[in-house]
Amino acid sequence: MTFNKELLEEIGLTKAEINVYLALLELGSSTTGPIVDKSRASSSKIYEILDKLMQKGLVSYIIQEGIKHFEAADPKRIIDYLQEKQARLAQQTKEIASVLPELELKQTLSKYKSEATIYKGMKGMETAFKELLKGPKSTNYVFVVGEMDERLNDFFKKLYVERALRGIRTKTIFSEAGRGYYESRKGTPLFEGKVIGTTTSPATINIYGTKVNMRMGTSKDVLCVMIDNKELAESFLEQFEGLWNQEVQTYEGQQEVEIAYNTLVGQATKKDELIVFAAKPKSEKAAKFNLEWNNLMVQRVHQHRLLYYGNTKINRERSDTLEKMECRTKIISTTQTLPISTVVLGNTVLNSIWQEKPITFKIENKTLADSYRQNFEMLWNQKVHTFEGFGQATSFFTNILTDLKAGEEYFVINGNYGANPKLGGFFKSYHALRHTRGIKANLLFNQNIKPYVKDLAQTPCEVKFLPAEFQSPLQMTFYKNKLYISLWSKEPIGFLIEQQEVVDAFKAYFEMLWRKAK
């Protein structure tokens, strides 16, 4: 079988290195003489070839009686070498990607060398911006403002005021790193700003009429490139408008998602209401952040409400914690617990998927935000909820175990298993759990359930049976302000009504039937 040396060439070994390595595999531990003979490598270059193989981890040596003896590494080391090379390539790709905007900027500038003026240092920058303000009155467009040192910030704060005094409007896009500068310029006349957290740039671009000023560096080494070119100005203005009109931003990973949420903290005021369609994050880190963030927002806004979907037990624990923080919460019980939440504040909507690597979509849109608010109010004030299918229809009874404490009670009219054979097994397990929680049941049963009553003997309950003419698959269960009407058909369905007056009416009906029942 002929060994395909081209494979080793393709991963970066030279022909001489391949021949020396293969020779060492056959020779074992060897001095340079036999290696040269076997590999036919140049004797003058053998040490250089061996040194390169050692750098790659494919050859090593030991000294015996003052003479170096070389050995080939295990062939599996080739795989390690290849993986290390791939890792280096991935890192280099990442580094090149980070400087691509700067390289592209250099390429753009090369087209306008004859029209470009370069200004260096703070004095040069001041001259550049004075030059930028000359010409017919227009709007000054700026993007993307990120971190600055104090001296640069002081200069631009005065510049924004000077533009306003000249009647020049300024529209500026800030990165998340520049949010503080956005906040400090909010009160400046003729100023509009936006923070687009995922946007970065190696230079800050100023567009005024046909002029473009590109600023780079800190106050110690600031550099401005001024170009007066209509085509270039229009090209950059198109980029600005694309960013300015962008309504959806994406944040991926826990750290980025936290940035999106903490952005809202800076926007919130005591006049605002925060509403949340809440979900339980999968990771403990994300769950902890959610609670801390909600606690922080309570102190910032006028009103804070959360609407939970899904498993009542899970949500009840979080709801109790949040209510201690003075968040108002409400739980809509379903068997589905989705890791998706929606946060609405002002015109901002955060849609988040709380998976292992969370992702958040930030949308700035008044129509969407108002639509979510209307839906939230409808669900918050909804008195009747429908549950379909066996899992959902029986979830109400599981919720009783988390809603009631030991010693508290609930009531049932016409308790039965209807036409669903699975109910017997469910309620047997359910009553065992109820027993451990010490919750009392007052049960007015249908006649056809008598064979199962013996299972309830050891649980805290009182049982009576309705007359045979009451036989029906319809059952009424109630406690506190909740009435649940369940139809135990082959495909069960339940209706939850949350209204105290309705529960009180059924309680009176129960007491009348209880007196007559046996």
Kinemage of the C-alpha trace (Angstrom):
@kinemage 1
@onewidth
@group {chain A} dominant
@subgroup {mainchain}
@vectorlist {calphas} color= white
{ca met a 1} P 0.000 0.000 0.000
{ca thr a 2} L 1.479 3.379 -1.069
{ca phe a 3} L 1.251 6.145 1.542
{ca asn a 4} L -0.395 9.320 0.202
{ca lys a 5} L 2.113 12.012 1.181
{ca glu a 6} L -0.087 14.719 -0.334
{ca leu a 7} L -2.386 14.495 2.703
{ca leu a 8} L 0.440 15.688 4.946
{ca glu a 9} L 1.379 18.398 2.446
{ca glu a 10} L -2.198 19.689 2.532
{ca ile a 11} L -2.064 20.224 6.296
{ca gly a 12} L 1.143 22.283 6.051
{ca leu a 13} L 4.169 19.967 6.061
{ca thr a 14} L 6.868 20.353 3.391
{ca lys a 15} L 8.048 17.357 1.343
{ca ala a 16} L 11.364 17.344 3.211
{ca glu a 17} L 9.577 17.378 6.613
{ca ile a 18} L 7.318 14.505 5.497
{ca asn a 19} L 10.264 12.390 4.331
{ca val a 20} L 12.219 12.983 7.566
{ca tyr a 21} L 9.187 12.224 9.765
{ca leu a 22} L 8.385 8.991 7.860
{ca ala a 23} L 12.054 7.959 8.036
{ca leu a 24} L 12.075 8.449 11.823
{ca leu a 25} L 8.917 6.357 12.180
{ca glu a 26} L 10.814 3.440 10.601
{ca leu a 27} L 14.186 4.084 12.254
{ca gly a 28} L 12.994 4.701 15.795
{ca ser a 29} L 15.547 6.624 17.899
{ca ser a 30} L 18.309 7.787 15.541
{ca thr a 31} L 21.141 10.244 14.998
{ca thr a 32} L 21.143 12.524 11.961
{ca gly a 33} L 23.289 10.272 9.714
{ca pro a 34} L 20.763 7.449 9.253
{ca ile a 35} L 17.953 9.998 8.984
{ca val a 36} L 19.714 11.725 6.071
{ca asp a 37} L 20.342 8.392 4.359
{ca lys a 38} L 16.785 7.166 4.829
{ca ser a 39} L 14.974 10.416 3.947
{ca arg a 40} L 17.467 11.646 1.327
{ca ala a 41} L 17.281 15.059 2.952
{ca ser a 42} L 20.138 17.533 2.532
{ca ser a 43} L 22.712 16.990 5.296
{ca ser a 44} L 23.211 20.767 5.524
{ca lys a 45} L 19.504 21.324 6.210
{ca ile a 46} L 18.675 18.278 8.373
{ca tyr a 47} L 18.843 20.220 11.667
{ca glu a 48} L 16.605 22.978 10.239
{ca ile a 49} L 14.042 20.356 9.100
{ca leu a 50} L 14.144 18.544 12.463
{ca asp a 51} L 13.746 21.870 14.305
{ca lys a 52} L 10.591 22.683 12.302
{ca leu a 53} L 9.169 19.213 13.045
{ca met a 54} L 9.903 19.712 16.755
{ca gln a 55} L 8.059 23.065 16.655
{ca lys a 56} L 5.083 21.190 15.245
{ca gly a 57} L 5.350 18.615 18.036
{ca leu a 58} L 6.048 15.777 15.600
{ca val a 59} L 9.663 15.072 16.657
{ca ser a 60} L 11.585 15.061 19.954
{ca tyr a 61} L 15.154 14.170 20.966
{ca ile a 62} L 17.209 12.822 23.849
{ca ile a 63} L 20.970 13.168 24.452
{ca gln a 64} L 22.945 9.972 24.929
{ca glu a 65} L 26.684 10.266 25.643
{ca gly a 66} L 26.636 13.819 24.336
{ca ile a 67} L 24.932 12.951 21.026
{ca lys a 68} L 21.358 13.910 20.050
{ca his a 69} L 19.054 11.014 19.175
{ca phe a 70} L 15.822 12.021 17.436
{ca glu a 71} L 12.469 10.206 17.660
{ca ala a 72} L 9.176 10.579 15.796
{ca ala a 73} L 6.124 11.447 17.893
{ca asp a 74} L 3.117 9.116 17.944
{ca pro a 75} L 1.297 9.481 14.570
{ca lys a 76} L -1.836 10.474 16.538
{ca arg a 77} L 0.041 13.716 17.224
{ca ile a 78} L -0.736 14.668 13.591
{ca ile a 79} L -4.418 14.949 14.559
{ca asp a 80} L -3.477 17.167 17.543
{ca tyr a 81} L -1.338 19.318 15.256
{ca leu a 82} L -4.208 19.654 12.781
{ca gln a 83} L -6.683 20.611 15.552
{ca glu a 84} L -4.260 23.220 16.931
{ca lys a 85} L -3.871 24.629 13.436
{ca gln a 86} L -7.674 24.800 13.063
{ca ala a 87} L -7.971 26.587 16.427
{ca arg a 88} L -5.336 29.128 15.379
{ca leu a 89} L -7.123 29.620 12.062
{ca ala a 90} L -10.456 30.207 13.838
{ca gln a 91} L -8.839 32.790 16.131
{ca gln a 92} L -7.151 34.508 13.181
{ca thr a 93} L -10.486 34.569 11.315
{ca lys a 94} L -12.111 36.240 14.325
{ca glu a 95} L -9.317 38.808 14.577
{ca ile a 96} L -9.462 39.604 10.857
{ca ala a 97} L -13.266 39.980 11.072
{ca ser a 98} L -12.833 42.535 13.873
{ca val a 99} L -10.564 44.746 11.753
{ca leu a 100} L -12.493 44.324 8.479
{ca pro a 101} L -14.546 47.534 9.025
{ca glu a 102} L -11.300 49.489 9.385
{ca leu a 103} L -9.810 47.868 6.275
{ca glu a 104} L -13.000 48.562 4.315
{ca leu a 105} L -12.873 52.164 5.532
{ca lys a 106} L -9.286 52.440 4.249
{ca gln a 107} L -10.439 51.062 0.891
{ca thr a 108} L -13.270 53.623 0.784
{ca leu a 109} L -10.891 56.458 1.633
{ca ser a 110} L -8.477 55.405 -1.122
{ca lys a 111} L -11.062 56.475 -3.713
{ca tyr a 112} L -11.041 60.013 -2.351
{ca lys a 113} L -7.337 60.590 -1.581
{ca ser a 114} L -7.170 63.701 -3.713
{ca glu a 115} L -10.221 65.175 -1.923
{ca ala a 116} L -9.285 64.196 1.664
{ca thr a 117} L -7.835 66.522 4.307
{ca ile a 118} L -6.311 64.977 7.439
{ca tyr a 119} L -6.404 66.763 10.816
{ca lys a 120} L -4.372 65.453 13.762
{ca gly a 121} L -4.625 66.194 17.504
{ca met a 122} L -7.269 68.141 19.441
{ca lys a 123} L -6.462 71.450 17.723
{ca gly a 124} L -6.706 69.791 14.347
{ca met a 125} L -10.029 68.203 15.301
{ca glu a 126} L -11.438 71.585 16.386
{ca thr a 127} L -10.443 73.019 13.000
{ca ala a 128} L -12.039 70.050 11.199
{ca phe a 129} L -15.402 70.481 12.949
{ca lys a 130} L -15.422 74.234 12.372
{ca glu a 131} L -14.827 73.485 8.707
{ca leu a 132} L -17.649 70.939 8.780
{ca leu a 133} L -20.174 73.597 9.847
{ca lys a 134} L -19.503 75.827 6.848
{ca gly a 135} L -21.909 75.905 3.939
{ca pro a 136} L -25.719 75.957 3.570
{ca lys a 137} L -27.689 75.118 6.732
{ca ser a 138} L -28.511 71.400 6.896
{ca thr a 139} L -28.974 68.564 9.399
{ca asn a 140} L -25.816 67.089 10.922
{ca tyr a 141} L -25.942 63.273 10.992
{ca val a 142} L -23.623 61.403 13.396
{ca phe a 143} L -22.971 57.653 13.816
{ca val a 144} L -21.882 55.615 15.756
{ca val a 145} L -20.935 57.309 19.052
{ca gly a 146} L -19.357 54.870 21.505
{ca glu a 147} L -16.878 55.322 24.339
{ca met a 148} L -14.964 58.606 24.618
{ca asp a 149} L -12.512 60.012 27.118
{ca glu a 150} L -13.516 63.028 29.231
{ca arg a 151} L -11.711 65.612 27.102
{ca leu a 152} L -13.416 64.462 23.893
{ca asn a 153} L -16.803 64.340 25.619
{ca asp a 154} L -16.428 67.930 26.893
{ca phe a 155} L -15.578 69.108 23.371
{ca phe a 156} L -18.618 67.433 21.793
{ca lys a 157} L -21.039 68.595 24.506
{ca lys a 158} L -20.099 72.192 23.604
{ca leu a 159} L -20.265 71.371 19.888
{ca tyr a 160} L -23.866 70.109 20.163
{ca val a 161} L -24.852 73.394 21.855
{ca glu a 162} L -23.004 75.442 19.233
{ca arg a 163} L -24.795 73.606 16.409
{ca ala a 164} L -28.160 74.356 18.057
{ca leu a 165} L -27.273 78.065 18.429
{ca arg a 166} L -26.542 78.118 14.685
{ca gly a 167} L -29.952 76.523 14.004
{ca ile a 168} L -28.410 73.214 12.918
{ca arg a 169} L -30.290 70.035 13.793
{ca thr a 170} L -28.270 67.003 14.966
{ca lys a 171} L -29.384 63.380 14.642
{ca thr a 172} L -27.034 60.952 16.397
{ca ile a 173} L -26.895 57.169 16.691
{ca phe a 174} L -25.165 55.878 19.839
{ca ser a 175} L -23.938 52.399 20.674
{ca glu a 176} L -24.773 50.912 24.067
{ca ala a 177} L -21.303 52.004 25.231
{ca gly a 178} L -22.315 55.596 24.416
{ca arg a 179} L -25.688 55.542 26.196
{ca gly a 180} L -24.448 57.943 28.885
{ca tyr a 181} L -23.616 60.540 26.236
{ca tyr a 182} L -27.081 60.131 24.737
{ca glu a 183} L -28.679 60.720 28.145
{ca ser a 184} L -26.551 63.830 28.763
{ca arg a 185} L -27.497 65.380 25.389
{ca lys a 186} L -31.244 64.762 25.637
{ca gly a 187} L -31.997 68.318 26.768
{ca thr a 188} L -29.992 69.947 23.975
{ca pro a 189} L -32.196 71.929 21.532
{ca leu a 190} L -32.547 70.595 17.956
{ca phe a 191} L -31.140 67.202 19.029
{ca glu a 192} L -32.513 63.737 18.271
{ca gly a 193} L -30.785 60.539 19.324
{ca lys a 194} L -31.140 56.770 19.347
{ca val a 195} L -29.233 54.021 21.121
{ca ile a 196} L -28.725 50.938 18.971
{ca gly a 197} L -26.952 48.554 21.298
{ca thr a 198} L -25.574 46.054 18.788
{ca thr a 199} L -23.969 48.664 16.525
{ca thr a 200} L -20.209 49.346 16.550
{ca ser a 201} L -17.819 51.250 14.309
{ca pro a 202} L -14.052 51.907 14.164
{ca ala a 203} L -14.774 55.564 13.434
{ca thr a 204} L -17.476 58.110 14.225
{ca ile a 205} L -18.922 59.544 11.010
{ca asn a 206} L -20.297 63.101 10.739
{ca ile a 207} L -22.251 64.008 7.595
{ca tyr a 208} L -23.125 67.621 6.823
{ca gly a 209} L -24.301 68.468 3.329
{ca thr a 210} L -21.656 67.094 0.953
{ca lys a 211} L -18.995 66.866 3.660
{ca val a 212} L -18.003 63.756 5.608
{ca asn a 213} L -15.790 63.847 8.715
{ca met a 214} L -14.429 60.545 10.057
{ca arg a 215} L -13.045 60.785 13.604
{ca met a 216} L -10.870 58.050 15.125
{ca gly a 217} L -8.825 57.643 18.303
{ca thr a 218} L -8.708 59.272 21.751
{ca ser a 219} L -7.901 62.876 22.681
{ca lys a 220} L -4.215 61.874 22.815
{ca asp a 221} L -4.064 60.618 19.229
{ca val a 222} L -7.305 61.807 17.622
{ca leu a 223} L -7.374 61.822 13.830
{ca cys a 224} L -9.998 63.384 11.546
{ca val a 225} L -10.329 62.754 7.822
{ca met a 226} L -12.467 65.353 6.024
{ca ile a 227} L -13.803 64.650 2.542
{ca asp a 228} L -16.061 66.954 0.530
{ca asn a 229} L -17.749 64.577 -1.906
{ca lys a 230} L -21.477 64.412 -2.662
{ca glu a 231} L -21.427 60.728 -3.679
{ca leu a 232} L -19.612 59.658 -0.487
{ca ala a 233} L -21.888 61.788 1.731
{ca glu a 234} L -24.986 60.232 0.163
{ca ser a 235} L -23.530 56.727 0.636
{ca phe a 236} L -22.882 57.303 4.349
{ca leu a 237} L -26.273 59.000 4.782
{ca glu a 238} L -27.929 55.889 3.342
{ca gln a 239} L -26.125 53.793 5.994
{ca phe a 240} L -27.246 56.246 8.691
{ca glu a 241} L -30.884 56.098 7.591
{ca gly a 242} L -30.774 52.296 7.505
{ca leu a 243} L -29.590 52.207 11.128
{ca trp a 244} L -31.889 55.016 12.268
{ca asn a 245} L -34.996 53.321 10.853
{ca gln a 246} L -34.023 49.883 12.143
{ca glu a 247} L -36.812 48.670 14.435
{ca val a 248} L -35.524 45.217 15.395
{ca gln a 249} L -32.251 44.470 17.186
{ca thr a 250} L -31.052 41.016 18.207
{ca tyr a 251} L -29.141 40.168 21.396
{ca glu a 252} L -27.702 36.652 21.799
{ca gly a 253} L -26.218 35.068 24.931
{ca gln a 254} L -26.762 35.881 28.610
{ca gln a 255} L -24.445 38.900 28.641
{ca glu a 256} L -25.975 40.512 25.549
{ca val a 257} L -29.540 39.837 26.763
{ca glu a 258} L -28.716 41.480 30.105
{ca ile a 259} L -27.567 44.574 28.169
{ca ala a 260} L -30.952 44.717 26.383
{ca tyr a 261} L -32.847 44.486 29.685
{ca asn a 262} L -30.610 46.941 31.542
{ca thr a 263} L -31.175 49.405 28.687
{ca leu a 264} L -34.836 49.552 29.753
{ca val a 265} L -33.812 50.383 33.310
{ca gly a 266} L -32.177 53.569 32.027
{ca gln a 267} L -35.309 54.462 30.034
{ca ala a 268} L -37.846 53.862 32.821
{ca thr a 269} L -39.440 56.738 34.774
{ca lys a 270} L -42.008 57.014 37.568
{ca lys a 271} L -44.652 57.853 34.948
{ca asp a 272} L -44.229 54.513 33.178
{ca glu a 273} L -45.977 51.179 33.558
{ca leu a 274} L -44.069 47.984 32.896
{ca ile a 275} L -45.981 44.883 31.786
{ca val a 276} L -44.480 41.429 31.433
{ca phe a 277} L -45.790 38.237 29.856
{ca ala a 278} L -43.511 36.198 32.084
{ca ala a 279} L -41.722 32.871 31.675
{ca lys a 280} L -39.319 30.854 33.807
{ca pro a 281} L -35.795 30.850 32.320
{ca lys a 282} L -34.058 27.482 31.982
{ca ser a 283} L -30.758 28.461 33.578
{ca glu a 284} L -30.382 29.465 37.236
{ca lys a 285} L -28.187 32.408 36.213
{ca ala a 286} L -30.910 33.799 33.947
{ca ala a 287} L -33.619 33.165 36.586
{ca lys a 288} L -31.591 35.052 39.211
{ca phe a 289} L -31.007 37.953 36.817
{ca asn a 290} L -34.761 38.120 36.058
{ca leu a 291} L -35.676 38.459 39.733
{ca glu a 292} L -32.988 41.080 40.373
{ca trp a 293} L -34.048 43.010 37.271
{ca asn a 294} L -37.726 42.975 38.276
{ca asn a 295} L -36.787 44.188 41.754
{ca leu a 296} L -34.820 47.056 40.202
{ca met a 297} L -37.659 48.010 37.833
{ca val a 298} L -40.197 48.137 40.682
{ca gln a 299} L -38.222 51.050 42.090
{ca arg a 300} L -38.145 52.841 38.717
{ca val a 301} L -41.706 52.655 37.352
{ca his a 302} L -45.166 53.731 38.480
{ca gln a 303} L -46.677 50.258 38.096
{ca his a 304} L -45.223 46.809 37.463
{ca arg a 305} L -47.422 43.836 36.483
{ca leu a 306} L -46.498 40.280 35.442
{ca leu a 307} L -48.746 37.715 33.790
{ca tyr a 308} L -47.615 34.088 34.088
{ca tyr a 309} L -48.619 31.186 31.870
{ca gly a 310} L -48.065 27.528 32.641
{ca asn a 311} L -47.418 25.364 35.677
{ca thr a 312} L -48.974 27.013 38.723
{ca lys a 313} L -46.561 25.459 41.242
{ca ile a 314} L -43.464 26.780 39.445
{ca asn a 315} L -45.001 30.179 38.813
{ca arg a 316} L -46.514 30.453 42.299
{ca glu a 317} L -43.051 30.321 43.887
{ca arg a 318} L -41.780 33.114 41.639
{ca ser a 319} L -45.029 35.053 41.927
{ca asp a 320} L -44.850 35.043 45.750
{ca thr a 321} L -41.263 36.332 45.587
{ca leu a 322} L -42.230 39.094 43.158
{ca glu a 323} L -45.253 40.162 45.184
{ca lys a 324} L -42.953 40.756 48.142
{ca met a 325} L -41.093 43.183 45.823
{ca glu a 326} L -44.460 44.922 45.176
{ca cys a 327} L -44.872 43.513 41.653
{ca arg a 328} L -48.492 42.645 40.904
{ca thr a 329} L -48.760 39.159 39.437
{ca lys a 330} L -51.416 36.942 37.939
{ca ile a 331} L -51.202 33.289 36.880
{ca ile a 332} L -53.121 31.772 33.979
{ca ser a 333} L -52.824 28.041 34.457
{ca thr a 334} L -52.023 25.827 31.481
{ca thr a 335} L -50.108 22.582 31.033
{ca gln a 336} L -47.735 24.358 28.636
{ca thr a 337} L -44.773 26.189 30.156
{ca leu a 338} L -43.058 28.032 27.323
{ca pro a 339} L -39.615 29.677 27.844
{ca ile a 340} L -40.805 32.815 26.004
{ca ser a 341} L -41.449 36.190 27.623
{ca thr a 342} L -42.470 39.636 26.426
{ca val a 343} L -41.641 42.913 28.192
{ca val a 344} L -43.307 46.199 27.224
{ca leu a 345} L -42.213 49.672 28.365
{ca gly a 346} L -43.270 52.766 26.439
{ca asn a 347} L -42.768 51.995 22.741
{ca thr a 348} L -40.147 49.307 23.427
{ca val a 349} L -40.891 45.573 23.254
{ca leu a 350} L -38.442 42.854 24.326
{ca asn a 351} L -39.305 39.363 23.095
{ca ser a 352} L -37.035 36.795 24.765
{ca ile a 353} L -36.485 33.068 24.396
{ca trp a 354} L -35.021 31.814 27.690
{ca gln a 355} L -33.120 28.799 26.376
{ca glu a 356} L -29.611 27.708 27.442
{ca lys a 357} L -28.197 30.513 25.288
{ca pro a 358} L -30.976 33.109 25.590
{ca ile a 359} L -31.900 35.417 22.742
{ca thr a 360} L -33.813 38.716 22.837
{ca phe a 361} L -35.406 40.717 20.024
{ca lys a 362} L -35.757 44.409 20.839
{ca ile a 363} L -38.429 46.189 18.801
{ca glu a 364} L -39.113 49.940 18.877
{ca asn a 365} L -42.645 50.251 17.541
{ca lys a 366} L -45.576 52.083 19.164
{ca thr a 367} L -48.272 50.120 17.305
{ca leu a 368} L -46.796 46.787 18.432
{ca ala a 369} L -46.309 47.979 22.022
{ca asp a 370} L -49.925 49.246 22.205
{ca ser a 371} L -51.168 45.953 20.757
{ca tyr a 372} L -49.347 43.974 23.458
{ca arg a 373} L -50.784 46.292 26.132
{ca gln a 374} L -54.337 45.725 24.885
{ca asn a 375} L -53.821 41.955 24.862
{ca phe a 376} L -52.299 42.096 28.352
{ca glu a 377} L -55.276 44.062 29.752
{ca met a 378} L -57.726 41.619 28.180
{ca leu a 379} L -55.956 38.632 29.759
{ca trp a 380} L -55.391 40.408 33.078
{ca asn a 381} L -59.108 41.216 33.401
{ca gln a 382} L -60.367 37.982 31.858
{ca lys a 383} L -62.805 36.177 34.168
{ca val a 384} L -63.354 32.985 32.160
{ca his a 385} L -60.623 30.623 30.924
{ca thr a 386} L -61.052 27.458 28.865
{ca phe a 387} L -59.031 24.233 29.334
{ca glu a 388} L -59.191 21.507 26.700
{ca gly a 389} L -57.843 17.958 26.704
{ca phe a 390} L -57.059 15.667 29.624
{ca gly a 391} L -53.820 17.395 30.682
{ca gln a 392} L -55.229 20.911 30.725
{ca ala a 393} L -58.640 19.967 32.125
{ca thr a 394} L -57.107 18.223 35.158
{ca ser a 395} L -54.419 20.874 35.764
{ca phe a 396} L -56.907 22.932 37.803
{ca phe a 397} L -56.915 20.254 40.516
{ca thr a 398} L -53.127 20.203 40.664
{ca asn a 399} L -53.269 23.974 41.119
{ca ile a 400} L -55.490 23.552 44.180
{ca leu a 401} L -52.531 21.903 45.903
{ca thr a 402} L -50.410 25.039 45.458
{ca asp a 403} L -53.142 27.649 45.944
{ca leu a 404} L -54.457 26.252 49.270
{ca lys a 405} L -52.593 25.753 52.520
{ca ala a 406} L -53.004 23.026 55.143
{ca gly a 407} L -56.390 23.382 56.865
{ca glu a 408} L -58.004 25.268 53.976
{ca glu a 409} L -60.816 23.641 51.982
{ca tyr a 410} L -62.511 23.399 48.635
{ca phe a 411} L -65.939 22.152 47.487
{ca val a 412} L -67.208 19.806 44.769
{ca ile a 413} L -70.744 19.420 43.393
{ca asn a 414} L -71.514 16.234 41.428
{ca gly a 415} L -68.001 14.756 41.629
{ca asn a 416} L -67.712 11.999 38.997
{ca tyr a 417} L -65.424 10.402 36.417
{ca gly a 418} L -67.840 10.744 33.478
{ca ala a 419} L -66.855 8.803 30.374
{ca asn a 420} L -63.110 9.072 30.899
{ca pro a 421} L -61.472 5.945 32.387
{ca lys a 422} L -58.158 7.800 33.019
{ca leu a 423} L -59.765 10.007 35.692
{ca gly a 424} L -59.853 7.238 38.299
{ca gly a 425} L -56.063 6.895 38.277
{ca phe a 426} L -55.540 10.659 38.235
{ca phe a 427} L -57.785 11.382 41.213
{ca lys a 428} L -56.362 8.488 43.231
{ca ser a 429} L -52.900 10.063 42.993
{ca tyr a 430} L -54.321 13.539 43.445
{ca his a 431} L -56.140 12.750 46.707
{ca ala a 432} L -52.982 11.083 48.064
{ca leu a 433} L -51.094 14.341 47.463
{ca arg a 434} L -53.949 16.376 48.929
{ca his a 435} L -53.728 14.220 52.054
{ca thr a 436} L -50.010 15.021 52.472
{ca arg a 437} L -50.787 18.749 52.128
{ca gly a 438} L -53.566 18.639 54.715
{ca ile a 439} L -56.150 20.253 52.395
{ca lys a 440} L -59.762 19.438 53.172
{ca ala a 441} L -62.271 18.420 50.472
{ca asn a 442} L -66.067 18.724 50.810
{ca leu a 443} L -67.350 16.284 48.205
{ca leu a 444} L -70.876 15.918 46.900
{ca phe a 445} L -70.418 12.833 44.725
{ca asn a 446} L -72.425 11.328 41.930
{ca gln a 447} L -73.896 7.865 42.736
{ca asn a 448} L -71.737 6.110 40.143
{ca ile a 449} L -68.544 6.976 42.007
{ca lys a 450} L -69.408 5.043 45.201
{ca pro a 451} L -66.972 2.160 44.439
{ca tyr a 452} L -64.018 4.573 44.605
{ca val a 453} L -64.879 6.357 47.854
{ca lys a 454} L -63.022 3.843 50.046
{ca asp a 455} L -59.740 5.345 48.751
{ca leu a 456} L -60.666 8.642 50.438
{ca ala a 457} L -61.203 7.246 53.926
{ca gln a 458} L -57.763 8.262 55.216
{ca thr a 459} L -57.783 11.758 53.685
{ca pro a 460} L -59.187 14.965 55.254
{ca cys a 461} L -62.600 15.155 53.616
{ca glu a 462} L -66.354 14.897 54.034
{ca val a 463} L -68.357 12.923 51.502
{ca lys a 464} L -72.040 12.784 50.627
{ca phe a 465} L -73.916 11.423 47.603
{ca leu a 466} L -76.425 13.204 45.411
{ca pro a 467} L -79.686 11.503 44.324
{ca ala a 468} L -79.479 9.345 41.179
{ca glu a 469} L -81.330 11.932 39.080
{ca phe a 470} L -78.280 14.244 39.392
{ca gln a 471} L -76.178 11.780 37.425
{ca ser a 472} L -74.226 13.799 34.823
{ca pro a 473} L -70.625 14.107 33.510
{ca leu a 474} L -70.703 17.795 34.585
{ca gln a 475} L -68.783 18.665 37.775
{ca met a 476} L -68.446 21.979 39.700
{ca thr a 477} L -65.371 22.615 41.883
{ca phe a 478} L -64.748 25.888 43.739
{ca tyr a 479} L -62.691 27.653 46.398
{ca lys a 480} L -61.838 31.270 47.223
{ca asn a 481} L -62.875 33.256 44.089
{ca lys a 482} L -62.491 30.376 41.605
{ca leu a 483} L -65.217 28.202 40.132
{ca tyr a 484} L -64.232 25.385 37.782
{ca ile a 485} L -66.852 23.617 35.663
{ca ser a 486} L -65.528 20.423 34.096
{ca leu a 487} L -67.187 18.182 31.557
{ca trp a 488} L -65.684 14.687 31.936
{ca ser a 489} L -66.239 13.416 28.406
{ca lys a 490} L -63.774 11.373 26.345
{ca glu a 491} L -62.105 14.697 25.461
{ca pro a 492} L -62.503 16.642 28.738
{ca ile a 493} L -63.063 20.369 28.773
{ca gly a 494} L -63.051 22.816 31.676
{ca phe a 495} L -64.154 26.427 32.269
{ca leu a 496} L -62.546 28.480 35.023
{ca ile a 497} L -64.506 31.524 36.257
{ca glu a 498} L -62.733 33.934 38.584
{ca gln a 499} L -65.465 35.993 40.236
{ca gln a 500} L -66.412 36.038 43.901
{ca glu a 501} L -70.157 36.617 43.332
{ca val a 502} L -70.398 33.468 41.182
{ca val a 503} L -68.500 31.387 43.763
{ca asp a 504} L -70.743 32.685 46.562
{ca ala a 505} L -73.851 31.651 44.582
{ca phe a 506} L -72.497 28.123 44.060
{ca lys a 507} L -71.516 27.924 47.739
{ca ala a 508} L -75.138 28.616 48.712
{ca tyr a 509} L -76.277 25.982 46.190
{ca phe a 510} L -73.777 23.493 47.643
{ca glu a 511} L -75.034 24.042 51.196
{ca met a 512} L -78.635 23.450 50.119
{ca leu a 513} L -77.686 20.205 48.335
{ca trp a 514} L -75.457 19.136 51.253
{ca arg a 515} L -78.371 19.298 53.678
{ca lys a 516} L -80.467 17.054 51.420
{ca ala a 517} L -77.757 14.620 50.390
{ca lys a 518} L -76.926 11.336 52.181
